[in-house]
Amino acid sequence: MNSRNLRSGDPAGVEQEMWSLLALYQALRTVMVEAAEALAGTDPDRCCFTIALQTARDQVVQAAAVITDPPTPVISD
């Protein structure tokens, strides 16, 4: 894990954090395969996990293209 420290101090928390990391890994790999299959002739094995992880992190942090229009106020009668 590249010398990453787990935040939890108890066994249940460590287990939960490990499952969340494994779920994130699986989700990123699934998205990488879908992206590669969307471009004809691209081999999914050529996708870079590090770039996918950095892109996902940037999308979450910046919320890029998540909210496209300003919210309209709701007026109730």
LOVO-183577 format. One record per residue: residue number from 1; residue in one letter; x, y, z of N, C-alpha, C, O, CB in turn. Coordinates in pm, 1 decimal. Glycine has a CB too. Example, Ala and Ser with C-alpha at 12.3 -4.5 7.8 and 13.67 -1.06 7.14 Angstrom:
<atom n="1" res="A" n_c1="1319.0" n_c2="-569.0" n_c3="780.0" ca_c1="1230.0" ca_c2="-450.0" ca_c3="780.0" c_c1="1320.0" c_c2="-330.0" c_c3="780.0" o_c1="1423.6" o_c2="-331.9" o_c3="846.5" cb_c1="1130.8" cb_c2="-447.3" cb_c3="904.6"/>
<atom n="2" res="S" n_c1="1285.0" n_c2="-225.0" n_c3="708.0" ca_c1="1367.0" ca_c2="-106.0" ca_c3="714.0" c_c1="1290.0" c_c2="3.0" c_c3="787.0" o_c1="1340.9" o_c2="113.8" o_c3="803.9" cb_c1="1408.4" cb_c2="-59.8" cb_c3="572.5"/>
END
This chain:
<atom n="1" res="M" n_c1="82.5" n_c2="-120.1" n_c3="0.0" ca_c1="0.0" ca_c2="0.0" ca_c3="0.0" c_c1="86.0" c_c2="125.2" c_c3="0.0" o_c1="39.3" o_c2="232.5" o_c3="38.0" cb_c1="-93.4" cb_c2="0.6" cb_c3="120.4"/>
<atom n="2" res="N" n_c1="209.7" n_c2="112.6" n_c3="-41.8" ca_c1="297.5" ca_c2="228.6" ca_c3="-56.8" c_c1="310.0" c_c2="305.5" c_c3="73.7" o_c1="298.6" o_c2="428.1" o_c3="75.5" cb_c1="245.6" cb_c2="320.8" cb_c3="-166.9"/>
<atom n="3" res="S" n_c1="333.4" n_c2="233.8" n_c3="182.7" ca_c1="349.5" ca_c2="288.8" ca_c3="317.5" c_c1="232.6" c_c2="374.1" c_c3="363.1" o_c1="250.6" o_c2="472.6" o_c3="434.7" cb_c1="474.1" cb_c2="370.0" cb_c3="323.9"/>
<atom n="4" res="R" n_c1="113.5" n_c2="336.0" n_c3="321.7" ca_c1="-7.5" ca_c2="407.0" ca_c3="364.9" c_c1="-49.9" c_c2="353.7" c_c3="500.4" o_c1="-54.2" o_c2="232.5" o_c3="521.5" cb_c1="-122.7" cb_c2="391.3" cb_c3="261.1"/>
<atom n="5" res="N" n_c1="-81.0" n_c2="443.1" n_c3="591.3" ca_c1="-128.8" ca_c2="404.5" ca_c3="723.6" c_c1="-280.5" c_c2="398.2" c_c3="724.8" o_c1="-347.8" o_c2="485.6" o_c3="670.2" cb_c1="-78.7" cb_c2="502.7" cb_c3="830.6"/>
<atom n="6" res="L" n_c1="-333.3" n_c2="294.2" n_c3="787.2" ca_c1="-477.4" ca_c2="285.2" ca_c3="803.2" c_c1="-519.1" c_c2="377.4" c_c3="917.2" o_c1="-449.5" o_c2="387.5" o_c3="1018.2" cb_c1="-522.1" cb_c2="138.3" cb_c3="830.3"/>
<atom n="7" res="R" n_c1="-631.4" n_c2="443.9" n_c3="900.9" ca_c1="-675.9" ca_c2="541.7" ca_c3="999.4" c_c1="-738.0" c_c2="478.1" c_c3="1122.4" o_c1="-735.5" o_c2="537.0" o_c3="1230.5" cb_c1="-774.2" cb_c2="635.4" cb_c3="937.0"/>
<atom n="8" res="S" n_c1="-793.1" n_c2="360.2" n_c3="1107.6" ca_c1="-864.5" ca_c2="298.6" ca_c3="1218.5" c_c1="-767.5" c_c2="229.8" c_c3="1313.6" o_c1="-662.1" o_c2="180.2" o_c3="1273.8" cb_c1="-967.8" cb_c2="198.4" cb_c3="1166.5"/>
<atom n="9" res="G" n_c1="-806.1" n_c2="228.6" n_c3="1438.6" ca_c1="-722.1" ca_c2="165.2" ca_c3="1538.9" c_c1="-776.4" c_c2="33.6" c_c3="1589.4" o_c1="-704.0" o_c2="-41.9" o_c3="1654.4" cb_c1="-703.4" cb_c2="256.9" cb_c3="1653.1"/>
<atom n="10" res="D" n_c1="-902.9" n_c2="3.9" n_c3="1561.0" ca_c1="-961.1" ca_c2="-120.8" ca_c3="1610.2" c_c1="-977.6" c_c2="-219.6" c_c3="1494.4" o_c1="-983.7" o_c2="-177.9" o_c3="1378.7" cb_c1="-1097.7" cb_c2="-94.2" cb_c3="1679.2"/>
<atom n="11" res="P" n_c1="-985.1" n_c2="-349.4" n_c3="1523.7" ca_c1="-992.8" ca_c2="-450.3" ca_c3="1417.7" c_c1="-1113.5" c_c2="-433.8" c_c3="1324.4" o_c1="-1101.3" o_c2="-454.3" o_c3="1203.7" cb_c1="-997.0" cb_c2="-587.0" cb_c3="1479.6"/>
<atom n="12" res="A" n_c1="-1228.6" n_c2="-397.1" n_c3="1379.2" ca_c1="-1347.1" ca_c2="-380.6" ca_c3="1294.1" c_c1="-1328.1" c_c2="-264.3" c_c3="1196.9" o_c1="-1368.7" o_c2="-272.2" o_c3="1080.9" cb_c1="-1473.1" cb_c2="-357.5" cb_c3="1380.5"/>
<atom n="13" res="G" n_c1="-1266.8" n_c2="-157.4" n_c3="1244.4" ca_c1="-1242.1" ca_c2="-42.3" ca_c3="1157.9" c_c1="-1139.8" c_c2="-72.6" c_c3="1050.5" o_c1="-1153.2" o_c2="-26.5" o_c3="937.2" cb_c1="-1196.1" cb_c2="75.6" cb_c3="1239.8"/>
<atom n="14" res="V" n_c1="-1036.6" n_c2="-150.3" n_c3="1085.1" ca_c1="-935.5" ca_c2="-189.6" ca_c3="987.0" c_c1="-999.4" c_c2="-275.8" c_c3="878.8" o_c1="-971.7" o_c2="-258.4" o_c3="760.1" cb_c1="-819.0" cb_c2="-265.7" cb_c3="1055.3"/>
<atom n="15" res="E" n_c1="-1084.6" n_c2="-368.5" n_c3="920.2" ca_c1="-1153.3" ca_c2="-454.1" ca_c3="822.9" c_c1="-1241.5" c_c2="-370.5" c_c3="730.4" o_c1="-1243.3" o_c2="-392.8" o_c3="609.3" cb_c1="-1238.1" cb_c2="-560.8" cb_c3="895.2"/>
<atom n="16" res="Q" n_c1="-1313.7" n_c2="-275.7" n_c3="786.4" ca_c1="-1399.9" ca_c2="-189.6" ca_c3="705.5" c_c1="-1317.9" c_c2="-107.6" c_c3="606.4" o_c1="-1356.8" o_c2="-93.4" o_c3="490.5" cb_c1="-1482.1" cb_c2="-96.5" cb_c3="795.5"/>
<atom n="17" res="E" n_c1="-1205.3" n_c2="-53.8" n_c3="651.2" ca_c1="-1122.7" ca_c2="26.4" ca_c3="561.9" c_c1="-1061.2" c_c2="-59.1" c_c3="450.8" o_c1="-1051.7" o_c2="-14.4" o_c3="336.5" cb_c1="-1012.7" cb_c2="96.6" cb_c3="641.1"/>
<atom n="18" res="M" n_c1="-1019.9" n_c2="-180.1" n_c3="483.2" ca_c1="-964.7" ca_c2="-269.1" ca_c3="380.2" c_c1="-1070.4" c_c2="-304.3" c_c3="275.9" o_c1="-1040.8" o_c2="-306.0" o_c3="156.4" cb_c1="-909.0" cb_c2="-397.7" cb_c3="444.1"/>
<atom n="19" res="W" n_c1="-1194.5" n_c2="-332.6" n_c3="320.1" ca_c1="-1301.4" ca_c2="-362.5" ca_c3="225.1" c_c1="-1331.9" c_c2="-241.3" c_c3="136.7" o_c1="-1359.9" o_c2="-256.4" o_c3="17.8" cb_c1="-1428.1" cb_c2="-406.7" cb_c3="299.8"/>
<atom n="20" res="S" n_c1="-1326.4" n_c2="-121.9" n_c3="194.8" ca_c1="-1353.2" ca_c2="-2.8" ca_c3="114.1" c_c1="-1243.3" c_c2="18.6" c_c3="10.3" o_c1="-1271.7" o_c2="58.9" o_c3="-102.5" cb_c1="-1365.8" cb_c2="121.2" cb_c3="204.1"/>
<atom n="21" res="L" n_c1="-1118.9" n_c2="-7.8" n_c3="47.3" ca_c1="-1009.8" ca_c2="4.5" ca_c3="-49.4" c_c1="-1022.6" c_c2="-99.5" c_c3="-161.0" o_c1="-997.7" o_c2="-69.2" o_c3="-277.7" cb_c1="-874.4" cb_c2="-10.3" cb_c3="21.1"/>
<atom n="22" res="L" n_c1="-1061.0" n_c2="-220.5" n_c3="-125.3" ca_c1="-1080.5" ca_c2="-324.1" ca_c3="-226.5" c_c1="-1198.0" c_c2="-290.3" c_c3="-319.0" o_c1="-1191.7" o_c2="-314.8" o_c3="-439.5" cb_c1="-1103.8" cb_c2="-460.0" cb_c3="-159.2"/>
<atom n="23" res="A" n_c1="-1304.9" n_c2="-234.0" n_c3="-262.2" ca_c1="-1420.2" ca_c2="-194.6" ca_c3="-344.4" c_c1="-1382.0" c_c2="-81.5" c_c3="-439.3" o_c1="-1422.6" o_c2="-81.5" o_c3="-555.6" cb_c1="-1538.6" cb_c2="-151.3" cb_c3="-255.0"/>
<atom n="24" res="L" n_c1="-1304.7" n_c2="14.3" n_c3="-390.4" ca_c1="-1258.0" ca_c2="123.5" ca_c3="-476.5" c_c1="-1171.5" c_c2="70.0" c_c3="-589.1" o_c1="-1186.8" o_c2="111.4" o_c3="-704.1" cb_c1="-1179.8" cb_c2="227.3" cb_c3="-394.9"/>
<atom n="25" res="Y" n_c1="-1081.6" n_c2="-20.8" n_c3="-558.0" ca_c1="-995.4" ca_c2="-81.9" ca_c3="-659.0" c_c1="-1079.0" c_c2="-150.6" c_c3="-766.8" o_c1="-1054.5" o_c2="-132.3" o_c3="-886.0" cb_c1="-899.2" cb_c2="-182.7" cb_c3="-593.9"/>
<atom n="26" res="Q" n_c1="-1177.2" n_c2="-229.3" n_c3="-724.6" ca_c1="-1262.1" ca_c2="-301.6" ca_c3="-819.4" c_c1="-1343.7" c_c2="-205.3" c_c3="-905.6" o_c1="-1358.1" o_c2="-227.1" o_c3="-1025.8" cb_c1="-1355.7" cb_c2="-397.2" cb_c3="-744.7"/>
<atom n="27" res="A" n_c1="-1397.1" n_c2="-98.8" n_c3="-844.9" ca_c1="-1475.3" ca_c2="-0.6" ca_c3="-919.8" c_c1="-1388.9" c_c2="70.1" c_c3="-1024.5" o_c1="-1432.2" o_c2="89.5" o_c3="-1138.0" cb_c1="-1537.3" cb_c2="102.3" cb_c3="-824.2"/>
<atom n="28" res="L" n_c1="-1267.6" n_c2="108.2" n_c3="-986.4" ca_c1="-1178.7" ca_c2="174.3" ca_c3="-1082.6" c_c1="-1140.6" c_c2="81.0" c_c3="-1196.5" o_c1="-1137.9" o_c2="122.8" o_c3="-1312.2" cb_c1="-1052.6" cb_c2="224.6" cb_c3="-1012.6"/>
<atom n="29" res="R" n_c1="-1111.5" n_c2="-43.4" n_c3="-1165.5" ca_c1="-1077.8" ca_c2="-139.4" ca_c3="-1271.7" c_c1="-1195.6" c_c2="-159.4" c_c3="-1366.7" o_c1="-1176.3" o_c2="-170.0" o_c3="-1487.9" cb_c1="-1035.6" cb_c2="-274.7" cb_c3="-1210.7"/>
<atom n="30" res="T" n_c1="-1316.6" n_c2="-164.7" n_c3="-1313.1" ca_c1="-1435.5" ca_c2="-180.2" ca_c3="-1397.6" c_c1="-1451.9" c_c2="-61.3" c_c3="-1490.5" o_c1="-1480.4" o_c2="-78.4" o_c3="-1609.0" cb_c1="-1561.1" cb_c2="-197.1" cb_c3="-1311.5"/>
<atom n="31" res="V" n_c1="-1434.2" n_c2="58.2" n_c3="-1438.0" ca_c1="-1446.2" ca_c2="179.6" ca_c3="-1520.8" c_c1="-1336.1" c_c2="183.4" c_c3="-1625.8" o_c1="-1359.5" o_c2="225.7" o_c3="-1739.0" cb_c1="-1440.1" cb_c2="307.1" cb_c3="-1432.9"/>
<atom n="32" res="M" n_c1="-1216.6" n_c2="139.7" n_c3="-1589.0" ca_c1="-1106.2" ca_c2="138.3" ca_c3="-1684.8" c_c1="-1136.9" c_c2="44.0" c_c3="-1801.9" o_c1="-1111.4" o_c2="78.3" o_c3="-1917.4" cb_c1="-975.2" cb_c2="96.1" cb_c3="-1615.1"/>
<atom n="33" res="V" n_c1="-1190.9" n_c2="-73.1" n_c3="-1772.8" ca_c1="-1224.8" ca_c2="-168.7" ca_c3="-1878.6" c_c1="-1335.3" c_c2="-112.4" c_c3="-1967.0" o_c1="-1327.9" o_c2="-123.5" o_c3="-2089.4" cb_c1="-1268.3" cb_c2="-304.1" cb_c3="-1818.3"/>
<atom n="34" res="E" n_c1="-1438.1" n_c2="-51.9" n_c3="-1906.7" ca_c1="-1547.3" ca_c2="6.1" ca_c3="-1985.0" c_c1="-1497.0" c_c2="119.5" c_c3="-2074.1" o_c1="-1540.8" o_c2="132.6" o_c3="-2188.4" cb_c1="-1658.0" cb_c2="57.4" cb_c3="-1892.0"/>
<atom n="35" res="A" n_c1="-1406.0" n_c2="200.9" n_c3="-2023.0" ca_c1="-1350.0" ca_c2="310.2" ca_c3="-2102.8" c_c1="-1267.9" c_c2="255.7" c_c3="-2218.8" o_c1="-1275.4" o_c2="307.7" o_c3="-2330.1" cb_c1="-1263.5" cb_c2="402.1" cb_c3="-2015.4"/>
<atom n="36" res="A" n_c1="-1189.9" n_c2="151.9" n_c3="-2193.7" ca_c1="-1109.1" ca_c2="93.0" ca_c3="-2299.8" c_c1="-1196.4" c_c2="27.3" c_c3="-2405.5" o_c1="-1166.1" o_c2="35.6" o_c3="-2524.6" cb_c1="-1011.6" cb_c2="-8.7" cb_c3="-2242.1"/>
<atom n="37" res="E" n_c1="-1304.4" n_c2="-38.0" n_c3="-2363.7" ca_c1="-1393.9" ca_c2="-102.9" ca_c3="-2459.7" c_c1="-1472.9" c_c2="-2.2" c_c3="-2541.7" o_c1="-1518.1" o_c2="-33.9" o_c3="-2651.7" cb_c1="-1489.2" cb_c2="-195.6" cb_c3="-2387.6"/>
<atom n="38" res="A" n_c1="-1490.3" n_c2="119.6" n_c3="-2489.0" ca_c1="-1562.7" ca_c2="222.5" ca_c3="-2562.1" c_c1="-1481.7" c_c2="275.0" c_c3="-2680.4" o_c1="-1538.6" o_c2="330.4" o_c3="-2774.4" cb_c1="-1599.0" cb_c2="337.1" cb_c3="-2469.0"/>
<atom n="39" res="L" n_c1="-1350.4" n_c2="258.0" n_c3="-2676.6" ca_c1="-1262.7" ca_c2="302.1" ca_c3="-2784.3" c_c1="-1215.7" c_c2="178.5" c_c3="-2858.4" o_c1="-1136.9" o_c2="100.0" o_c3="-2805.6" cb_c1="-1141.8" cb_c2="385.6" cb_c3="-2730.1"/>
<atom n="40" res="A" n_c1="-1263.5" n_c2="161.1" n_c3="-2980.1" ca_c1="-1235.6" ca_c2="39.9" ca_c3="-3056.7" c_c1="-1085.5" c_c2="16.6" c_c3="-3071.0" o_c1="-1009.0" o_c2="109.1" o_c3="-3098.6" cb_c1="-1300.5" cb_c2="48.5" cb_c3="-3194.7"/>
<atom n="41" res="G" n_c1="-1045.4" n_c2="-107.2" n_c3="-3052.0" ca_c1="-906.4" ca_c2="-145.6" ca_c3="-3070.1" c_c1="-816.1" c_c2="-117.6" c_c3="-2951.8" o_c1="-694.6" o_c2="-134.6" o_c3="-2961.9" cb_c1="-852.9" cb_c2="-77.4" cb_c3="-3187.2"/>
<atom n="42" res="T" n_c1="-872.7" n_c2="-75.0" n_c3="-2839.8" ca_c1="-792.1" ca_c2="-45.5" ca_c3="-2721.5" c_c1="-793.5" c_c2="-165.4" c_c3="-2627.5" o_c1="-899.9" o_c2="-218.2" o_c3="-2595.0" cb_c1="-844.4" cb_c2="81.2" cb_c3="-2649.0"/>
<atom n="43" res="D" n_c1="-677.0" n_c2="-207.8" n_c3="-2584.6" ca_c1="-664.1" ca_c2="-320.1" ca_c3="-2492.7" c_c1="-676.4" c_c2="-268.8" c_c3="-2349.4" o_c1="-602.1" o_c2="-178.3" o_c3="-2311.4" cb_c1="-528.8" cb_c2="-394.2" cb_c3="-2513.8"/>
<atom n="44" res="P" n_c1="-767.4" n_c2="-323.4" n_c3="-2268.5" ca_c1="-782.8" ca_c2="-278.6" ca_c3="-2130.4" c_c1="-655.0" c_c2="-293.3" c_c3="-2046.5" o_c1="-636.8" o_c2="-221.2" o_c3="-1948.4" cb_c1="-894.4" cb_c2="-355.5" cb_c3="-2065.2"/>
<atom n="45" res="D" n_c1="-567.4" n_c2="-385.6" n_c3="-2084.4" ca_c1="-443.0" ca_c2="-404.3" ca_c3="-2010.6" c_c1="-347.6" c_c2="-286.8" c_c3="-2027.4" o_c1="-251.0" o_c2="-274.1" o_c3="-1952.1" cb_c1="-375.2" cb_c2="-531.9" cb_c3="-2055.2"/>
<atom n="46" res="R" n_c1="-373.4" n_c2="-201.5" n_c3="-2124.5" ca_c1="-286.6" ca_c2="-85.8" ca_c3="-2147.9" c_c1="-325.9" c_c2="34.7" c_c3="-2062.7" o_c1="-254.7" o_c2="135.1" o_c3="-2060.9" cb_c1="-289.7" cb_c2="-47.6" cb_c3="-2294.7"/>
<atom n="47" res="C" n_c1="-438.1" n_c2="25.5" n_c3="-1992.8" ca_c1="-483.6" ca_c2="136.1" ca_c3="-1907.5" c_c1="-395.4" c_c2="146.1" c_c3="-1783.7" o_c1="-351.5" o_c2="44.6" o_c3="-1729.7" cb_c1="-631.9" cb_c2="116.8" cb_c3="-1866.5"/>
<atom n="48" res="C" n_c1="-370.0" n_c2="267.6" n_c3="-1739.3" ca_c1="-283.6" ca_c2="291.1" ca_c3="-1624.2" c_c1="-369.4" c_c2="315.2" c_c3="-1499.6" o_c1="-449.7" o_c2="408.4" o_c3="-1495.2" cb_c1="-189.0" cb_c2="411.7" cb_c3="-1650.0"/>
<atom n="49" res="F" n_c1="-351.0" n_c2="230.2" n_c3="-1399.5" ca_c1="-429.6" ca_c2="242.2" ca_c3="-1277.3" c_c1="-400.5" c_c2="373.3" c_c3="-1205.8" o_c1="-492.2" o_c2="435.8" o_c3="-1152.3" cb_c1="-401.5" cb_c2="124.7" cb_c3="-1184.5"/>
<atom n="50" res="T" n_c1="-275.6" n_c2="415.8" n_c3="-1203.9" ca_c1="-238.2" ca_c2="539.0" ca_c3="-1135.0" c_c1="-308.8" c_c2="659.6" c_c3="-1195.0" o_c1="-357.0" o_c2="745.9" o_c3="-1121.6" cb_c1="-87.2" cb_c2="559.2" cb_c3="-1140.4"/>
<atom n="51" res="I" n_c1="-315.5" n_c2="666.5" n_c3="-1326.0" ca_c1="-383.2" ca_c2="778.2" ca_c3="-1391.8" c_c1="-533.2" c_c2="773.1" c_c3="-1363.4" o_c1="-595.4" o_c2="876.6" o_c3="-1339.4" cb_c1="-357.2" cb_c2="775.8" cb_c3="-1544.1"/>
<atom n="52" res="A" n_c1="-591.6" n_c2="652.5" n_c3="-1366.1" ca_c1="-733.8" ca_c2="639.5" ca_c3="-1334.8" c_c1="-762.4" c_c2="683.1" c_c3="-1192.1" o_c1="-862.5" o_c2="750.2" o_c3="-1167.0" cb_c1="-780.2" cb_c2="495.5" cb_c3="-1355.9"/>
<atom n="53" res="L" n_c1="-676.0" n_c2="646.0" n_c3="-1097.9" ca_c1="-693.6" ca_c2="684.1" ca_c3="-958.8" c_c1="-681.4" c_c2="835.7" c_c3="-940.9" o_c1="-761.7" o_c2="896.5" o_c3="-870.1" cb_c1="-591.2" cb_c2="612.0" cb_c3="-871.1"/>
<atom n="54" res="Q" n_c1="-581.6" n_c2="896.5" n_c3="-1004.5" ca_c1="-564.1" ca_c2="1041.7" ca_c3="-994.9" c_c1="-681.5" c_c2="1115.9" c_c3="-1058.7" o_c1="-726.5" o_c2="1217.5" o_c3="-1005.8" cb_c1="-432.5" cb_c2="1084.2" cb_c3="-1061.7"/>
<atom n="55" res="T" n_c1="-731.0" n_c2="1066.3" n_c3="-1171.3" ca_c1="-845.0" ca_c2="1128.8" ca_c3="-1238.2" c_c1="-970.1" c_c2="1119.3" c_c3="-1152.2" o_c1="-1043.6" o_c2="1217.2" o_c3="-1139.2" cb_c1="-869.6" cb_c2="1063.4" cb_c3="-1374.6"/>
<atom n="56" res="A" n_c1="-995.2" n_c2="1003.2" n_c3="-1093.7" ca_c1="-1111.8" ca_c2="986.7" ca_c3="-1005.9" c_c1="-1101.6" c_c2="1077.9" c_c3="-884.9" o_c1="-1199.9" o_c2="1140.3" o_c3="-845.0" cb_c1="-1125.3" cb_c2="840.6" cb_c3="-960.5"/>
<atom n="57" res="R" n_c1="-982.3" n_c2="1085.5" n_c3="-826.2" ca_c1="-961.5" ca_c2="1173.0" ca_c3="-710.0" c_c1="-985.4" c_c2="1319.1" c_c3="-748.3" o_c1="-1050.2" o_c2="1392.8" o_c3="-673.9" cb_c1="-818.3" cb_c2="1155.2" cb_c3="-653.1"/>
<atom n="58" res="D" n_c1="-933.6" n_c2="1361.1" n_c3="-863.5" ca_c1="-953.3" ca_c2="1499.3" ca_c3="-908.0" c_c1="-1100.3" c_c2="1529.1" c_c3="-934.3" o_c1="-1148.0" o_c2="1638.3" o_c3="-903.2" cb_c1="-871.6" cb_c2="1526.6" cb_c3="-1034.1"/>
<atom n="59" res="Q" n_c1="-1172.4" n_c2="1433.2" n_c3="-991.1" ca_c1="-1315.2" ca_c2="1452.6" ca_c3="-1017.4" c_c1="-1391.9" c_c2="1470.8" c_c3="-887.5" o_c1="-1482.5" o_c2="1553.8" o_c3="-879.9" cb_c1="-1372.4" cb_c2="1333.8" cb_c3="-1096.2"/>
<atom n="60" res="V" n_c1="-1356.8" n_c2="1394.9" n_c3="-786.5" ca_c1="-1425.9" ca_c2="1405.6" ca_c3="-657.7" c_c1="-1390.5" c_c2="1536.4" c_c3="-588.2" o_c1="-1478.6" o_c2="1605.2" o_c3="-536.8" cb_c1="-1390.4" cb_c2="1286.4" cb_c3="-567.2"/>
<atom n="61" res="V" n_c1="-1263.7" n_c2="1570.6" n_c3="-586.3" ca_c1="-1218.5" ca_c2="1691.2" ca_c3="-516.9" c_c1="-1270.8" c_c2="1817.0" c_c3="-584.8" o_c1="-1317.3" o_c2="1909.4" o_c3="-518.1" cb_c1="-1065.9" cb_c2="1695.0" cb_c3="-510.5"/>
<atom n="62" res="Q" n_c1="-1263.1" n_c2="1820.6" n_c3="-716.3" ca_c1="-1304.0" ca_c2="1939.7" ca_c3="-790.3" c_c1="-1451.4" c_c2="1938.2" c_c3="-825.7" o_c1="-1507.2" o_c2="2041.4" o_c3="-862.8" cb_c1="-1222.3" cb_c2="1953.0" cb_c3="-915.9"/>
<atom n="63" res="A" n_c1="-1514.9" n_c2="1822.8" n_c3="-814.7" ca_c1="-1654.0" ca_c2="1804.5" ca_c3="-857.0" c_c1="-1671.5" c_c2="1853.8" c_c3="-1000.1" o_c1="-1769.2" o_c2="1921.2" o_c3="-1032.8" cb_c1="-1751.0" cb_c2="1879.2" cb_c3="-761.7"/>
<atom n="64" res="A" n_c1="-1575.2" n_c2="1819.0" n_c3="-1084.3" ca_c1="-1576.4" ca_c2="1862.5" ca_c3="-1223.5" c_c1="-1693.4" c_c2="1800.5" c_c3="-1298.4" o_c1="-1712.2" o_c2="1678.8" o_c3="-1297.1" cb_c1="-1444.4" cb_c2="1826.5" cb_c3="-1292.2"/>
<atom n="65" res="A" n_c1="-1771.0" n_c2="1885.1" n_c3="-1363.1" ca_c1="-1884.3" ca_c2="1845.9" ca_c3="-1447.2" c_c1="-1993.4" c_c2="1774.3" c_c3="-1369.6" o_c1="-2072.4" o_c2="1700.3" o_c3="-1428.3" cb_c1="-1836.8" cb_c2="1757.6" cb_c3="-1559.3"/>
<atom n="66" res="V" n_c1="-1999.0" n_c2="1794.8" n_c3="-1240.1" ca_c1="-2104.9" ca_c2="1733.0" ca_c3="-1160.7" c_c1="-2228.0" c_c2="1822.4" c_c3="-1161.5" o_c1="-2339.5" o_c2="1776.0" o_c3="-1185.3" cb_c1="-2057.3" cb_c2="1707.0" cb_c3="-1015.6"/>
<atom n="67" res="I" n_c1="-2207.0" n_c2="1949.7" n_c3="-1135.5" ca_c1="-2317.0" ca_c2="2046.0" ca_c3="-1137.1" c_c1="-2294.6" c_c2="2137.6" c_c3="-1257.2" o_c1="-2197.5" o_c2="2213.1" o_c3="-1260.9" cb_c1="-2325.0" cb_c2="2128.4" cb_c3="-1002.0"/>
<atom n="68" res="T" n_c1="-2383.7" n_c2="2130.7" n_c3="-1354.2" ca_c1="-2363.8" ca_c2="2208.7" ca_c3="-1476.3" c_c1="-2443.6" c_c2="2338.3" c_c3="-1477.6" o_c1="-2398.4" o_c2="2437.0" o_c3="-1535.6" cb_c1="-2400.8" cb_c2="2125.9" cb_c3="-1596.1"/>
<atom n="69" res="D" n_c1="-2559.8" n_c2="2340.7" n_c3="-1416.2" ca_c1="-2643.5" ca_c2="2460.5" ca_c3="-1413.2" c_c1="-2661.3" c_c2="2507.3" c_c3="-1269.8" o_c1="-2665.9" o_c2="2425.7" o_c3="-1177.7" cb_c1="-2780.7" cb_c2="2433.6" cb_c3="-1478.6"/>
<atom n="70" res="P" n_c1="-2671.2" n_c2="2638.3" n_c3="-1250.4" ca_c1="-2698.1" ca_c2="2685.1" ca_c3="-1114.2" c_c1="-2836.4" c_c2="2639.5" c_c3="-1070.0" o_c1="-2928.7" o_c2="2633.7" o_c3="-1151.3" cb_c1="-2686.7" cb_c2="2839.2" cb_c3="-1105.4"/>
<atom n="71" res="P" n_c1="-2851.6" n_c2="2607.2" n_c3="-942.7" ca_c1="-2982.8" ca_c2="2559.7" ca_c3="-896.5" c_c1="-3087.3" c_c2="2670.5" c_c3="-903.2" o_c1="-3058.6" o_c2="2787.5" o_c3="-877.9" cb_c1="-2972.9" cb_c2="2506.0" cb_c3="-753.1"/>
<atom n="72" res="T" n_c1="-3206.7" n_c2="2631.1" n_c3="-937.2" ca_c1="-3316.9" ca_c2="2726.8" ca_c3="-938.9" c_c1="-3390.8" c_c2="2717.6" c_c3="-805.2" o_c1="-3417.3" o_c2="2607.9" o_c3="-756.0" cb_c1="-3414.1" cb_c2="2699.6" cb_c3="-1059.3"/>
<atom n="73" res="P" n_c1="-3423.3" n_c2="2830.6" n_c3="-748.0" ca_c1="-3491.9" ca_c2="2826.8" ca_c3="-618.6" c_c1="-3632.1" c_c2="2768.6" c_c3="-633.0" o_c1="-3701.8" o_c2="2793.1" o_c3="-731.5" cb_c1="-3499.4" cb_c2="2967.7" cb_c3="-557.6"/>
<atom n="74" res="V" n_c1="-3671.0" n_c2="2692.2" n_c3="-534.2" ca_c1="-3803.4" ca_c2="2631.2" ca_c3="-533.0" c_c1="-3893.4" c_c2="2720.2" c_c3="-448.5" o_c1="-3866.4" o_c2="2745.7" o_c3="-331.1" cb_c1="-3799.3" cb_c2="2483.9" cb_c3="-477.4"/>
<atom n="75" res="I" n_c1="-4000.6" n_c2="2766.5" n_c3="-510.9" ca_c1="-4096.8" ca_c2="2853.2" ca_c3="-440.8" c_c1="-4222.0" c_c2="2772.3" c_c3="-417.2" o_c1="-4285.9" o_c2="2725.7" o_c3="-511.4" cb_c1="-4128.8" cb_c2="2984.0" cb_c3="-522.3"/>
<atom n="76" res="S" n_c1="-4256.8" n_c2="2755.9" n_c3="-291.0" ca_c1="-4377.9" ca_c2="2682.0" ca_c3="-259.2" c_c1="-4491.7" c_c2="2781.0" c_c3="-230.3" o_c1="-4471.0" o_c2="2890.5" o_c3="-178.1" cb_c1="-4354.3" cb_c2="2587.3" cb_c3="-137.8"/>
<atom n="77" res="D" n_c1="-4610.0" n_c2="2738.1" n_c3="-266.1" ca_c1="-4727.1" ca_c2="2824.8" ca_c3="-244.9" c_c1="-4779.4" c_c2="2816.0" c_c3="-105.7" o_c1="-4877.2" o_c2="2882.8" o_c3="-72.1" cb_c1="-4836.9" cb_c2="2790.3" cb_c3="-340.5"/>
END
